[in-house]
Amino acid sequence: MRGSIPTPGHRTSRYGGNTPCVEIRVNGTRFICDGGTGIRGLGTQLMQESRGAPISLHMLFSHAHWDHIQGFPFFGPAYVPTTRITVYGARDGDTRMYRLLNGQQLSDYFPVQFSDLGAHIEPGHLGDGHRVIEGVAVSAIPVAHPGGCYAFRFEWEGRRVVYATDHELDQVLTNQSRSRLDPGVLRRPPPDLVEFCRGADLLICDGQYTEAEYPKHIGWGHSRATSAVDLAVLADVKRLAIFHHDPMQSDDDVDRKIEHCRDRVLRMQGGTQVFAAREGVELKMGK
């Protein structure tokens, strides 16, 4: 999954060139995190699977930057009258994402108006940042990104998945000064974020930059992949999916980035399995 802009082509064919969209299924309940260009293919798959039956979806957007919402106007189920979509704000009364989805389909930007979509689309919210939706405990926490962004956690019957894209861990480390002087020291993100990710079976985490790339992009809102590793190690995460690959990185570059991450897990004496997020991958979690 690429960040910032779609990157089709032979250099990105193995990991995929679409911008972020992740589906989480729990006992027939469907959650969708972000609506980048990857949501178009997901929509096609959902419609094929439903075979005309009604589709119910819970949508959560980390933030409103273009690469996370640009695919929604091409989401097939949104045009079907039997589809029901709830777009959640992170807090009670927060309808910003619902309004922004509406706004990007003004005629200046897109030929089909939001009001012309056939599906029943309504705003919802996560209360004070936590809500149980069809038996799944869904939580939100703010993370460091220009304009604001949220990470989401999904918990069900002892299983835990965290989606934490677009956050600049390196700007909020509690030992930032020391980690700058010594790249080999374990970087320590804020305790509340560590606890939010604690014991996750899967952490889908922003790791856009390599060690060499990050100094040129400080303040842009994205992390070094190795900093995501340190978060996972501190939080005892079982599997870490490095997500939001830089659009300038080829598949081979991503491979090298992941090798560096795996080396860092060993140096930090962690047990986290690290891999690169890849388009179309399906992970199943048994009990």
C-alpha positions as CSV (number, residue, x, y, z in Angstrom):
1,M,0.0,0.0,0.0
2,R,1.5,3.3,-1.1
3,G,1.1,6.6,0.6
4,S,0.6,10.1,-0.8
5,I,-0.2,9.3,-4.4
6,P,-1.1,6.2,-6.5
7,T,2.0,4.7,-8.1
8,P,1.1,2.2,-10.8
9,G,3.8,0.6,-12.8
10,H,6.3,-2.3,-13.0
11,R,8.4,-0.9,-10.1
12,T,5.5,-1.3,-7.7
13,S,3.6,-4.3,-9.0
14,R,4.5,-6.7,-6.2
15,Y,3.4,-4.6,-3.3
16,G,0.8,-2.6,-5.2
17,G,0.4,1.1,-6.2
18,N,-3.0,2.0,-4.6
19,T,-3.4,4.4,-1.7
20,P,-4.6,3.2,1.7
21,C,-7.7,1.1,2.3
22,V,-7.9,-1.7,4.8
23,E,-10.8,-4.0,5.4
24,I,-11.3,-5.8,8.8
25,R,-14.0,-8.5,9.0
26,V,-15.2,-9.8,12.3
27,N,-17.9,-12.5,12.2
28,G,-19.6,-11.0,9.2
29,T,-19.2,-7.4,10.4
30,R,-17.2,-5.3,7.9
31,F,-15.0,-2.3,8.9
32,I,-13.2,-0.3,6.3
33,C,-10.2,1.9,7.4
34,D,-9.7,4.8,4.9
35,G,-10.9,5.2,1.4
36,G,-7.8,5.6,-0.9
37,T,-7.8,4.3,-4.4
38,G,-7.6,0.7,-3.0
39,I,-11.3,1.0,-2.1
40,R,-12.4,0.7,-5.7
41,G,-11.2,-2.9,-6.0
42,L,-12.6,-3.7,-2.6
43,G,-16.0,-2.4,-3.7
44,T,-15.9,-4.7,-6.7
45,Q,-15.0,-7.7,-4.5
46,L,-17.8,-6.9,-2.0
47,M,-20.4,-6.6,-4.7
48,Q,-19.3,-10.0,-6.2
49,E,-19.5,-11.6,-2.8
50,S,-22.9,-10.2,-1.9
51,R,-24.6,-11.5,-5.1
52,G,-27.2,-8.8,-4.8
53,A,-27.8,-9.1,-1.0
54,P,-27.7,-5.9,1.1
55,I,-24.3,-4.7,2.2
56,S,-23.7,-3.1,5.6
57,L,-20.4,-1.3,6.2
58,H,-18.7,0.7,9.0
59,M,-16.2,3.2,7.7
60,L,-13.5,4.9,9.7
61,F,-11.1,7.5,8.2
62,S,-7.8,8.3,9.9
63,H,-7.9,11.8,8.4
64,A,-9.0,13.7,5.4
65,H,-5.8,14.0,3.3
66,W,-6.5,13.3,-0.3
67,D,-4.7,9.9,-0.5
68,H,-7.1,8.6,2.2
69,I,-10.4,9.7,0.7
70,Q,-9.8,9.9,-3.1
71,G,-11.2,6.5,-3.9
72,F,-14.6,6.9,-2.2
73,P,-16.3,8.3,-5.3
74,F,-15.4,5.1,-7.2
75,F,-16.6,2.7,-4.5
76,G,-19.3,0.6,-6.2
77,P,-21.4,-0.3,-3.1
78,A,-22.0,3.4,-2.5
79,Y,-24.2,3.5,-5.7
80,V,-26.4,0.6,-4.6
81,P,-29.7,1.4,-2.8
82,T,-29.5,-1.7,-0.6
83,T,-26.1,-0.7,0.8
84,R,-25.9,0.9,4.3
85,I,-22.7,2.8,5.2
86,T,-22.0,4.5,8.5
87,V,-19.1,7.0,8.5
88,Y,-17.7,7.4,12.0
89,G,-16.2,10.4,13.7
90,A,-13.7,9.8,16.4
91,R,-15.8,11.7,19.0
92,D,-19.4,12.4,19.8
93,G,-20.8,15.0,17.4
94,D,-17.8,14.7,15.0
95,T,-19.3,14.7,11.5
96,R,-16.3,16.2,9.8
97,M,-15.4,13.1,7.7
98,Y,-19.0,12.7,6.5
99,R,-19.1,16.3,5.5
100,L,-15.7,16.1,3.7
101,L,-16.7,13.1,1.7
102,N,-19.8,15.1,0.7
103,G,-17.6,18.0,-0.2
104,Q,-15.2,16.2,-2.5
105,Q,-18.1,15.3,-4.7
106,L,-19.1,18.8,-5.5
107,S,-19.5,19.4,-9.2
108,D,-16.1,21.3,-9.4
109,Y,-14.4,18.0,-8.4
110,F,-16.5,15.1,-9.6
111,P,-19.5,14.7,-11.9
112,V,-21.7,12.6,-9.4
113,Q,-22.9,14.5,-6.4
114,F,-22.8,12.8,-2.9
115,S,-26.6,13.3,-2.7
116,D,-27.0,11.2,-5.9
117,L,-25.3,8.1,-4.4
118,G,-27.9,5.4,-4.1
119,A,-26.7,3.9,-0.8
120,H,-28.0,5.0,2.6
121,I,-24.9,6.9,4.0
122,E,-25.1,8.3,7.5
123,P,-22.7,9.8,10.1
124,G,-21.9,8.0,13.3
125,H,-19.4,8.5,16.1
126,L,-17.2,6.6,18.6
127,G,-18.6,8.5,21.6
128,D,-15.6,9.5,23.8
129,G,-13.2,7.5,21.6
130,H,-14.5,4.1,22.3
131,R,-17.6,2.2,21.2
132,V,-18.8,-1.4,20.8
133,I,-20.1,-2.0,17.3
134,E,-21.8,-5.3,16.7
135,G,-19.8,-6.9,19.4
136,V,-16.4,-5.4,18.3
137,A,-14.8,-2.9,20.7
138,V,-13.5,0.0,18.5
139,S,-11.2,2.7,20.0
140,A,-9.5,5.8,18.6
141,I,-6.5,7.8,19.7
142,P,-5.0,10.9,18.1
143,V,-1.5,10.6,16.5
144,A,1.0,13.1,15.3
145,H,0.3,14.3,11.7
146,P,-0.3,17.7,10.2
147,G,-4.0,18.6,10.3
148,G,-4.7,15.8,12.8
149,C,-5.1,12.0,12.5
150,Y,-6.4,9.0,14.4
151,A,-5.3,5.5,15.0
152,F,-8.0,2.8,15.5
153,R,-8.0,-0.4,17.5
154,F,-10.4,-3.3,17.0
155,E,-10.9,-5.9,19.7
156,W,-13.0,-9.1,19.7
157,E,-12.7,-12.3,21.8
158,G,-9.1,-11.7,22.8
159,R,-7.9,-10.6,19.3
160,R,-6.6,-7.1,18.7
161,V,-5.8,-5.3,15.5
162,V,-4.4,-1.7,15.4
163,Y,-4.5,0.5,12.3
164,A,-2.0,3.4,12.8
165,T,-1.2,5.2,9.6
166,D,0.2,8.7,9.0
167,H,1.9,9.5,12.3
168,E,5.3,10.9,12.8
169,L,6.6,8.9,15.8
170,D,10.0,10.5,15.6
171,Q,8.5,13.9,16.5
172,V,6.9,12.7,19.7
173,L,9.5,10.2,21.2
174,T,9.9,10.6,24.9
175,N,13.7,10.1,24.4
176,Q,14.0,12.1,21.3
177,S,17.3,13.8,22.1
178,R,19.1,10.6,23.0
179,S,17.7,8.7,20.0
180,R,19.0,11.4,17.7
181,L,22.5,11.1,19.1
182,D,22.5,7.3,19.1
183,P,20.4,5.6,16.3
184,G,20.9,2.3,18.0
185,V,19.0,3.2,21.2
186,L,15.4,2.0,21.5
187,R,13.1,4.8,20.6
188,R,10.3,5.4,23.0
189,P,6.9,6.6,21.7
190,P,4.4,8.2,24.1
191,P,3.2,5.7,26.7
192,D,-0.5,6.1,25.8
193,L,0.3,5.0,22.2
194,V,2.4,2.1,23.4
195,E,-0.5,0.9,25.7
196,F,-3.0,1.5,22.8
197,C,-1.0,-1.0,20.8
198,R,-0.2,-3.4,23.7
199,G,-0.3,-7.0,22.8
200,A,-1.8,-6.5,19.3
201,D,-2.0,-9.5,17.1
202,L,-1.4,-7.2,14.2
203,L,-0.2,-3.6,14.0
204,I,-0.6,-1.9,10.6
205,C,1.8,1.0,11.0
206,D,3.1,4.0,9.1
207,G,6.7,3.2,8.1
208,Q,7.0,5.4,5.0
209,Y,10.7,6.4,5.3
210,T,14.1,4.6,5.6
211,E,16.7,5.9,7.9
212,A,18.4,7.8,5.1
213,E,15.1,9.3,3.8
214,Y,13.7,10.6,7.0
215,P,16.0,13.6,7.7
216,K,14.8,15.2,4.4
217,H,11.1,14.9,5.4
218,I,11.0,15.9,9.1
219,G,7.6,17.5,9.9
220,W,5.9,15.8,6.9
221,G,3.9,13.5,9.3
222,H,5.4,10.1,8.6
223,S,7.7,7.7,10.4
224,R,10.9,5.9,9.8
225,A,10.0,2.2,9.4
226,T,12.5,1.4,12.1
227,S,10.7,3.6,14.6
228,A,7.5,1.6,13.9
229,V,9.6,-1.4,14.9
230,D,10.5,0.1,18.2
231,L,6.8,0.8,19.0
232,A,6.0,-2.8,18.1
233,V,8.8,-4.2,20.3
234,L,7.8,-2.0,23.3
235,A,4.1,-2.9,22.9
236,D,4.8,-6.7,22.5
237,V,3.1,-6.7,19.1
238,K,3.0,-10.1,17.4
239,R,3.0,-9.0,13.8
240,L,3.9,-5.6,12.3
241,A,2.8,-4.6,8.8
242,I,4.9,-1.7,7.6
243,F,2.4,0.5,5.7
244,H,2.1,3.6,3.6
245,H,5.3,3.0,1.5
246,D,6.8,6.1,0.0
247,P,5.7,6.6,-3.6
248,M,9.4,6.9,-4.6
249,Q,10.2,3.5,-3.3
250,S,10.3,0.6,-5.7
251,D,9.3,-2.9,-4.6
252,D,13.0,-3.7,-4.2
253,D,13.4,-0.6,-2.0
254,V,10.6,-1.9,0.2
255,D,12.3,-5.3,0.5
256,R,15.5,-3.6,1.7
257,K,13.5,-1.5,4.1
258,I,11.8,-4.6,5.6
259,E,15.2,-6.3,6.0
260,H,16.5,-3.4,8.0
261,C,13.4,-3.6,10.2
262,R,13.9,-7.3,10.8
263,D,17.5,-6.6,11.7
264,R,16.4,-4.0,14.2
265,V,13.9,-6.3,15.9
266,L,16.8,-8.7,16.6
267,R,19.0,-5.9,17.8
268,M,16.3,-4.7,20.2
269,Q,15.7,-8.3,21.3
270,G,12.1,-8.3,20.2
271,G,9.9,-11.1,19.0
272,T,7.7,-9.2,16.5
273,Q,7.3,-10.6,13.0
274,V,7.7,-7.8,10.4
275,F,6.5,-7.7,6.9
276,A,5.5,-5.2,4.2
277,A,1.9,-4.4,3.7
278,R,0.9,-5.6,0.3
279,E,-2.2,-5.1,-1.8
280,G,-4.7,-7.9,-1.7
281,V,-3.1,-9.8,1.2
282,E,-5.7,-11.5,3.5
283,L,-4.7,-12.4,7.0
284,K,-6.8,-14.8,9.1
285,M,-6.6,-14.9,12.9
286,G,-7.7,-18.0,14.7
287,K,-8.4,-18.4,18.3
